[in-house]
Amino acid sequence: MTAKELKDEIQKALDTVPEDRLEDVLAYVREVQRKSQPEFGNSEHLEKILSEDKELLKKLAQ
């Protein structure tokens, strides 16, 4: 996917985000901008782990 296609897809996704979550999205984008590539790679791995184990983490939290 080209950069333009990615930006278009991001815009489409943003159009469906509830207003009360837009600040969270903006904070995440700013965090991505701030991080160096190696730091971002680590957070990508953590995000993947957390999303894959979401149900397990919910059960553990109870």
C-alpha positions as a Markdown table, in Angstrom:
| # | Residue | x | y | z |
|---|---|---|---|---|
| 1 | Met | 0.0 | 0.0 | 0.0 |
| 2 | Thr | 1.3 | 3.5 | -0.8 |
| 3 | Ala | 1.6 | 6.2 | 1.7 |
| 4 | Lys | -1.4 | 8.0 | 0.2 |
| 5 | Glu | -3.5 | 4.8 | 0.3 |
| 6 | Leu | -2.5 | 4.3 | 3.9 |
| 7 | Lys | -3.4 | 7.9 | 4.8 |
| 8 | Asp | -6.8 | 7.5 | 3.0 |
| 9 | Glu | -7.5 | 4.4 | 5.0 |
| 10 | Ile | -6.5 | 6.1 | 8.2 |
| 11 | Gln | -8.9 | 9.0 | 7.4 |
| 12 | Lys | -11.7 | 6.6 | 6.7 |
| 13 | Ala | -11.1 | 4.9 | 10.0 |
| 14 | Leu | -10.9 | 8.2 | 11.8 |
| 15 | Asp | -14.3 | 9.2 | 10.4 |
| 16 | Thr | -15.9 | 6.2 | 12.2 |
| 17 | Val | -14.1 | 6.8 | 15.6 |
| 18 | Pro | -16.6 | 8.1 | 18.3 |
| 19 | Glu | -15.9 | 11.7 | 19.3 |
| 20 | Asp | -15.1 | 10.8 | 22.8 |
| 21 | Arg | -12.2 | 8.6 | 21.6 |
| 22 | Leu | -10.6 | 11.1 | 19.3 |
| 23 | Glu | -8.3 | 12.5 | 22.0 |
| 24 | Asp | -7.0 | 9.0 | 22.6 |
| 25 | Val | -6.3 | 8.5 | 18.9 |
| 26 | Leu | -4.5 | 11.9 | 18.7 |
| 27 | Ala | -2.4 | 11.0 | 21.8 |
| 28 | Tyr | -1.4 | 7.7 | 20.2 |
| 29 | Val | -0.4 | 9.3 | 16.9 |
| 30 | Arg | 1.7 | 11.9 | 18.8 |
| 31 | Glu | 3.3 | 9.0 | 20.7 |
| 32 | Val | 4.2 | 7.3 | 17.4 |
| 33 | Gln | 5.7 | 10.5 | 16.1 |
| 34 | Arg | 7.8 | 11.0 | 19.2 |
| 35 | Lys | 9.3 | 7.5 | 19.3 |
| 36 | Ser | 12.3 | 6.3 | 17.4 |
| 37 | Gln | 11.9 | 3.3 | 15.1 |
| 38 | Pro | 13.5 | 0.7 | 17.6 |
| 39 | Glu | 11.3 | 2.0 | 20.4 |
| 40 | Phe | 8.2 | 1.8 | 18.2 |
| 41 | Gly | 9.1 | -1.7 | 17.2 |
| 42 | Asn | 9.0 | -2.8 | 20.8 |
| 43 | Ser | 5.6 | -1.1 | 21.4 |
| 44 | Glu | 4.3 | -2.8 | 18.3 |
| 45 | His | 5.2 | -6.2 | 19.8 |
| 46 | Leu | 3.6 | -5.3 | 23.1 |
| 47 | Glu | 0.4 | -4.0 | 21.4 |
| 48 | Lys | 0.2 | -7.3 | 19.4 |
| 49 | Ile | 0.6 | -9.4 | 22.6 |
| 50 | Leu | -2.0 | -7.4 | 24.4 |
| 51 | Ser | -4.5 | -7.5 | 21.6 |
| 52 | Glu | -4.0 | -11.2 | 21.0 |
| 53 | Asp | -4.4 | -12.0 | 24.8 |
| 54 | Lys | -7.2 | -9.5 | 25.5 |
| 55 | Glu | -9.7 | -12.0 | 26.7 |
| 56 | Leu | -7.1 | -13.8 | 28.9 |
| 57 | Leu | -6.1 | -10.5 | 30.4 |
| 58 | Lys | -9.7 | -9.6 | 31.1 |
| 59 | Lys | -10.2 | -12.9 | 32.9 |
| 60 | Leu | -7.0 | -12.4 | 34.9 |
| 61 | Ala | -8.1 | -8.9 | 35.9 |
| 62 | Gln | -11.3 | -10.3 | 37.5 |
